[in-house]
Amino acid sequence: MKTNKFILLSIMTLCMICLCGCNNKGKKKTTSDIPKVSVARPYVMPIVLHKEYPGYLLSNNIVDVVGRVSGYVTLQNFSSGQYINEGDLLYVIEPTVYENEVKKAEANLKSAQASLDYYENNYQRMLEASKSDAISQIDLIQAETNVRTAKANVQTAEADLKTAQTTLSYCYIKAPITGFLTTSGAGEGEYVAGSDGSPFKLTTIYNNDPIYAYFNIEDNQYLTIKMSSKNWESALPKKVYVKMQEGRFPPIEATPNYISPFVNLKTGTLTLRALFENSQYDLKSGMYCTVSLPYGEDDNAILIPDASTGTDQLGRYIYVVNDNNIVSYRHIEVGEIINDSLIHVKSGLNPDERFVTKALLKVRSGMKVEPINN
């Protein structure tokens, strides 16, 4: 009897423990905390709309330095890649032969001048003699012809001297512009044939300050800009922004100063050019860049932090929280980044809606949350 009572008491005790356990589980489920998430409403403000285009940099002036006379290079007065100023001496090509040509031309000029002096004096004497009929008229005409011939010979000799002096100056090759030099096409001791039909290329100078950014835009984009421009006569925007690859440089403000007068029929684009300063010479001709071109305005643009968006196979998305604090997935169409942190939402979000600002991986569509306003 005692044994039965003990067994019955044990069974009752186990049942009470199970009931308590079940009650505790139910209590935890009904009182669990609803997740707290940070939410905000989008910014609404006027912005300038931009479109980005691939482009490249090009020096504002590129000049080939050539040899225009033949001979051995006796001096190379620079190092490859060196920065030089306009007028600096770069090369000397052996000048001896051309110096002799100058001396010969000078001698010929002196001889021609002496002959002219003689014939002018002779003509004056014969002119006086003709007044007393001491000489014939034919002799006087001959004397006058000799003077004219001597003057022509002097002019020819002067031209020959200038040509010889000019050719001699080609032996001393100076920088036509300021900039950076490429490698040399001929070093000291090498023979160059600059006078044998065509000039011989010695080096090239690149002037990279200021520097150009070239890029191409669609013809319909050009019309959009022109229609939105307050000045119909000028379709060029006042400024564009040049961005270098990988964001290693801050955006650089550049001034457009050229637009192609024709549309490329193969690509349907126009070429534009913008100029900007490059005083530190950090940027080089031939570098690729991205050009941000303003083309219009949006007075009521919807902006949200770029960090509040996610990316999946459909593109950009956000999580929207409705009035019942239920989370829903929302695909959005985005535009450009504004002020380095905000992204322009073209569609998919209304100004009065709330969106999850951070910790997107902790929420899912259909979840009830406790919003915390930022």
C-alpha positions as CSV (number, residue, x, y, z in Angstrom):
1,M,0.0,0.0,0.0
2,K,2.8,2.4,0.9
3,T,4.5,1.4,-2.3
4,N,1.5,2.3,-4.4
5,K,1.2,5.7,-2.7
6,F,4.8,6.4,-3.3
7,I,4.5,5.6,-7.0
8,L,1.3,7.7,-7.3
9,L,3.1,10.6,-5.6
10,S,6.1,10.3,-8.0
11,I,3.8,10.3,-11.0
12,M,2.0,13.4,-9.8
13,T,5.3,15.2,-9.2
14,L,6.5,14.4,-12.8
15,C,3.3,15.7,-14.2
16,M,3.6,19.0,-12.3
17,I,7.2,19.4,-13.6
18,C,6.1,18.9,-17.2
19,L,3.3,21.3,-16.8
20,C,5.6,23.9,-15.4
21,G,8.0,23.4,-18.2
22,C,5.3,23.8,-20.8
23,N,4.0,26.9,-19.2
24,N,7.5,28.4,-19.1
25,K,8.0,27.7,-22.8
26,G,4.8,29.3,-23.7
27,K,5.7,32.4,-21.7
28,K,9.0,32.8,-23.4
29,K,7.4,32.7,-26.9
30,T,4.7,35.3,-26.2
31,T,7.1,37.7,-24.5
32,S,10.0,37.5,-26.8
33,D,11.4,40.9,-27.9
34,I,10.6,42.3,-31.3
35,P,13.8,43.3,-33.2
36,K,14.6,47.0,-33.2
37,V,15.8,48.5,-36.5
38,S,16.9,51.9,-37.5
39,V,14.6,53.6,-40.0
40,A,14.4,56.9,-41.8
41,R,12.6,58.8,-44.5
42,P,14.4,59.9,-47.6
43,Y,15.8,63.3,-48.2
44,V,14.0,65.4,-50.8
45,M,16.1,68.2,-52.3
46,P,17.0,69.8,-55.7
47,I,20.1,68.3,-57.4
48,V,21.9,68.7,-60.7
49,L,21.7,65.5,-62.8
50,H,25.0,64.1,-64.2
51,K,25.9,61.3,-66.6
52,E,29.3,59.7,-66.7
53,Y,31.3,58.9,-69.8
54,P,34.6,57.1,-70.3
55,G,37.3,59.5,-71.5
56,Y,41.1,59.9,-71.8
57,L,43.6,62.7,-71.2
58,L,45.7,64.4,-73.9
59,S,48.4,67.0,-73.6
60,N,47.4,70.5,-74.7
61,N,50.5,70.6,-77.0
62,I,52.6,67.7,-78.4
63,V,55.6,68.7,-80.6
64,D,58.0,66.4,-82.4
65,V,61.6,67.7,-82.4
66,V,63.3,66.9,-85.7
67,G,66.7,67.3,-87.2
68,R,66.6,69.3,-90.5
69,V,70.3,68.9,-91.4
70,S,72.5,65.9,-91.9
71,G,75.5,65.1,-89.7
72,Y,76.8,63.5,-86.5
73,V,75.2,64.5,-83.2
74,T,77.9,66.2,-81.2
75,L,75.8,67.1,-78.2
76,Q,72.6,65.7,-76.5
77,N,71.9,68.2,-73.8
78,F,69.1,66.5,-71.8
79,S,68.0,63.2,-70.2
80,S,65.1,61.2,-71.3
81,G,61.9,62.3,-69.5
82,Q,63.4,65.6,-68.4
83,Y,61.3,68.7,-68.0
84,I,62.6,71.5,-70.2
85,N,61.7,75.1,-70.9
86,E,61.1,76.7,-74.3
87,G,64.3,77.8,-75.9
88,D,66.6,75.3,-74.0
89,L,69.3,73.8,-76.2
90,L,68.6,70.1,-76.8
91,Y,71.0,68.9,-79.6
92,V,74.0,70.1,-81.6
93,I,74.6,68.5,-85.0
94,E,78.2,69.0,-86.3
95,P,78.1,72.6,-87.7
96,T,81.4,72.8,-89.4
97,V,80.2,72.3,-93.0
98,Y,77.3,74.7,-92.5
99,E,79.6,77.3,-90.9
100,N,81.7,77.2,-94.0
101,E,78.6,77.7,-96.2
102,V,77.9,80.8,-94.2
103,K,81.4,82.1,-94.7
104,K,81.2,81.4,-98.4
105,A,77.9,83.2,-98.7
106,E,79.3,86.2,-96.8
107,A,82.2,86.3,-99.2
108,N,79.9,86.1,-102.2
109,L,77.8,89.0,-100.8
110,K,80.9,91.1,-100.3
111,S,82.0,90.4,-103.9
112,A,78.6,91.3,-105.2
113,Q,78.5,94.5,-103.2
114,A,81.9,95.5,-104.5
115,S,80.8,94.9,-108.0
116,L,77.7,97.0,-107.4
117,D,79.8,99.8,-106.0
118,Y,82.0,99.7,-109.1
119,Y,79.2,99.7,-111.6
120,E,77.3,102.5,-109.8
121,N,80.4,104.7,-109.8
122,N,81.0,103.9,-113.5
123,Y,77.5,104.7,-114.3
124,Q,77.7,108.1,-112.6
125,R,80.8,109.0,-114.5
126,M,79.3,107.9,-117.8
127,L,76.1,109.8,-117.0
128,E,78.2,113.0,-116.6
129,A,80.1,112.3,-119.8
130,S,76.9,111.8,-121.7
131,K,75.9,115.4,-121.0
132,S,78.7,116.6,-123.3
133,D,78.2,113.8,-125.8
134,A,81.6,112.3,-124.8
135,I,80.1,108.7,-124.9
136,S,77.4,107.1,-127.0
137,Q,73.9,106.5,-125.7
138,I,74.5,102.7,-126.1
139,D,77.4,102.9,-123.6
140,L,75.2,104.7,-121.1
141,I,72.5,102.1,-121.4
142,Q,75.0,99.3,-120.9
143,A,76.4,101.0,-117.8
144,E,72.8,101.3,-116.4
145,T,72.2,97.6,-117.2
146,N,75.4,96.6,-115.4
147,V,74.1,98.4,-112.3
148,R,70.8,96.6,-112.3
149,T,72.6,93.3,-112.8
150,A,74.9,94.0,-109.9
151,K,72.0,94.9,-107.6
152,A,70.3,91.6,-108.5
153,N,73.5,89.8,-107.7
154,V,73.6,91.5,-104.3
155,Q,70.0,90.5,-103.6
156,T,70.8,86.9,-104.6
157,A,73.9,86.9,-102.4
158,E,71.9,88.2,-99.5
159,A,69.3,85.5,-99.9
160,D,72.0,82.8,-100.1
161,L,73.6,84.2,-96.9
162,K,70.2,84.1,-95.1
163,T,69.6,80.5,-96.3
164,A,73.1,79.5,-95.1
165,Q,72.6,81.2,-91.7
166,T,69.2,79.5,-91.3
167,T,70.6,76.1,-92.2
168,L,73.4,76.6,-89.7
169,S,70.8,77.5,-87.0
170,Y,69.3,74.0,-87.6
171,C,72.5,72.5,-86.2
172,Y,71.6,74.0,-82.8
173,I,68.2,72.4,-82.0
174,K,66.2,74.2,-79.2
175,A,63.0,73.3,-77.5
176,P,60.0,74.9,-79.3
177,I,57.7,74.6,-76.2
178,T,57.9,73.8,-72.5
179,G,57.2,70.3,-71.4
180,F,58.5,66.8,-70.8
181,L,60.8,65.0,-73.3
182,T,60.5,61.4,-74.4
183,T,63.5,59.2,-75.1
184,S,66.1,60.4,-77.6
185,G,66.0,59.1,-81.2
186,A,69.7,59.7,-81.6
187,G,72.5,60.0,-79.1
188,E,75.9,61.6,-79.3
189,G,78.0,60.2,-82.1
190,E,75.1,59.0,-84.2
191,Y,74.6,60.2,-87.7
192,V,71.2,61.8,-88.7
193,A,70.1,62.3,-92.2
194,G,67.8,65.3,-91.7
195,S,68.3,66.9,-95.1
196,D,67.8,63.8,-97.2
197,G,64.2,64.2,-98.2
198,S,62.5,64.4,-94.8
199,P,63.4,65.6,-91.3
200,F,64.7,63.1,-88.7
201,K,62.6,62.7,-85.5
202,L,64.8,63.2,-82.5
203,T,62.4,63.4,-79.6
204,T,58.9,64.6,-78.6
205,I,57.8,67.2,-76.1
206,Y,54.6,66.9,-74.1
207,N,53.1,69.9,-72.4
208,N,50.7,68.5,-69.8
209,D,49.7,71.8,-68.0
210,P,47.0,72.5,-68.7
211,I,45.7,69.1,-70.0
212,Y,42.7,68.0,-72.0
213,A,40.0,65.4,-71.2
214,Y,38.3,64.0,-74.3
215,F,35.0,62.1,-74.2
216,N,32.1,61.2,-76.5
217,I,28.4,61.7,-75.8
218,E,25.3,60.4,-77.6
219,D,23.6,62.7,-80.1
220,N,20.3,62.5,-78.2
221,Q,22.1,63.4,-74.9
222,Y,23.5,66.5,-76.7
223,L,20.0,67.5,-77.7
224,T,18.8,67.0,-74.1
225,I,21.5,69.3,-72.8
226,K,20.8,71.9,-75.5
227,M,17.0,71.9,-74.7
228,S,17.6,72.2,-71.0
229,S,20.2,75.0,-71.4
230,K,19.0,78.5,-70.6
231,N,21.3,79.8,-73.4
232,W,20.4,78.0,-76.6
233,E,23.4,79.4,-78.3
234,S,25.8,77.5,-76.0
235,A,25.1,73.8,-75.6
236,L,28.3,73.3,-73.6
237,P,27.9,73.2,-69.8
238,K,30.0,75.6,-67.8
239,K,31.9,72.8,-66.1
240,V,32.3,69.0,-65.9
241,Y,34.1,66.8,-63.4
242,V,37.0,64.5,-64.3
243,K,37.5,61.4,-62.2
244,M,40.5,59.2,-62.4
245,Q,40.3,55.5,-62.2
246,E,40.1,53.8,-58.8
247,G,39.3,57.1,-57.1
248,R,42.9,57.9,-56.4
249,F,42.3,61.6,-57.1
250,P,39.4,63.7,-56.0
251,P,37.1,64.9,-58.8
252,I,38.7,67.7,-60.9
253,E,36.7,70.6,-62.2
254,A,37.3,71.1,-65.9
255,T,36.0,73.7,-68.4
256,P,34.6,72.4,-71.7
257,N,36.0,74.4,-74.6
258,Y,35.2,72.2,-77.7
259,I,32.4,70.2,-79.1
260,S,32.6,68.4,-82.4
261,P,30.8,70.1,-85.3
262,F,29.6,66.7,-86.6
263,V,28.2,63.4,-85.3
264,N,30.2,60.3,-86.0
265,L,27.9,58.2,-88.1
266,K,29.4,54.9,-87.0
267,T,28.9,55.6,-83.3
268,G,26.2,58.2,-83.2
269,T,28.3,60.3,-80.8
270,L,30.0,63.8,-80.6
271,T,33.4,64.4,-79.2
272,L,33.8,66.9,-76.4
273,R,36.9,68.3,-74.8
274,A,37.4,69.9,-71.4
275,L,40.5,71.7,-70.1
276,F,41.9,71.7,-66.5
277,E,45.1,72.6,-64.7
278,N,47.7,70.0,-64.0
279,S,50.3,72.1,-62.3
280,Q,51.8,69.2,-60.3
281,Y,52.1,67.1,-63.5
282,D,50.6,64.1,-61.7
283,L,48.4,63.2,-64.7
284,K,49.9,62.1,-67.9
285,S,48.7,62.2,-71.5
286,G,47.0,58.9,-72.5
287,M,45.5,58.2,-69.0
288,Y,41.9,56.9,-69.0
289,C,39.4,58.8,-66.9
290,T,35.7,59.2,-66.3
291,V,33.9,62.5,-67.1
292,S,30.8,63.5,-65.2
293,L,28.6,65.7,-67.4
294,P,25.7,67.8,-66.0
295,Y,22.7,67.5,-68.3
296,G,19.7,68.7,-66.2
297,E,18.1,69.3,-62.8
298,D,15.6,67.5,-60.5
299,D,14.0,69.9,-58.0
300,N,12.5,67.1,-55.9
301,A,15.1,64.4,-56.0
302,I,14.7,61.5,-53.5
303,L,18.0,60.7,-51.8
304,I,19.0,58.0,-49.3
305,P,22.3,56.8,-47.9
306,D,24.1,54.5,-50.4
307,A,24.9,52.2,-47.4
308,S,21.2,51.6,-46.9
309,T,20.9,49.8,-50.2
310,G,21.8,46.2,-51.1
311,T,22.5,44.5,-54.4
312,D,21.2,41.3,-55.8
313,Q,20.5,39.8,-59.2
314,L,17.7,42.3,-59.8
315,G,19.9,45.2,-59.0
316,R,19.6,47.6,-56.0
317,Y,17.1,47.0,-53.3
318,I,16.0,48.4,-49.9
319,Y,13.7,47.2,-47.0
320,V,10.6,49.4,-46.5
321,V,8.7,49.5,-43.2
322,N,5.0,50.2,-43.5
323,D,2.6,51.7,-41.0
324,N,2.1,48.3,-39.2
325,N,5.9,48.1,-38.8
326,I,6.1,45.2,-41.2
327,V,9.3,44.9,-43.4
328,S,9.0,44.4,-47.1
329,Y,11.6,44.0,-49.8
330,R,11.6,46.7,-52.5
331,H,13.6,46.9,-55.7
332,I,14.6,50.4,-56.6
333,E,16.1,52.2,-59.7
334,V,19.0,54.4,-58.7
335,G,21.0,57.2,-60.4
336,E,24.2,58.9,-59.4
337,I,26.0,59.3,-56.0
338,I,25.5,62.8,-54.5
339,N,28.0,64.3,-52.0
340,D,29.9,61.0,-51.9
341,S,27.3,59.2,-49.7
342,L,23.7,59.7,-50.9
343,I,22.3,57.9,-53.9
344,H,19.5,59.3,-56.1
345,V,16.5,57.0,-56.2
346,K,14.8,57.4,-59.5
347,S,11.9,55.0,-58.7
348,G,10.7,52.5,-56.1
349,L,10.5,54.8,-53.1
350,N,8.1,57.6,-52.1
351,P,9.1,60.6,-50.0
352,D,6.8,59.7,-47.1
353,E,7.9,56.0,-46.8
354,R,10.3,54.7,-44.2
355,F,13.2,52.4,-45.1
356,V,15.7,50.4,-43.0
357,T,19.0,52.4,-42.8
358,K,21.4,49.7,-41.7
359,A,21.9,46.0,-40.7
360,L,20.0,44.8,-43.8
361,L,21.1,41.2,-43.2
362,K,19.2,41.1,-39.9
363,V,15.8,41.8,-41.5
364,R,13.7,39.9,-44.0
365,S,10.4,40.5,-45.9
366,G,7.3,40.0,-43.7
367,M,9.2,40.5,-40.4
368,K,7.6,42.7,-37.7
369,V,10.0,45.2,-36.2
370,E,10.2,48.0,-33.8
371,P,11.3,51.1,-35.8
372,I,13.9,53.5,-34.3
373,N,14.0,56.8,-36.1
374,N,17.4,58.1,-37.0
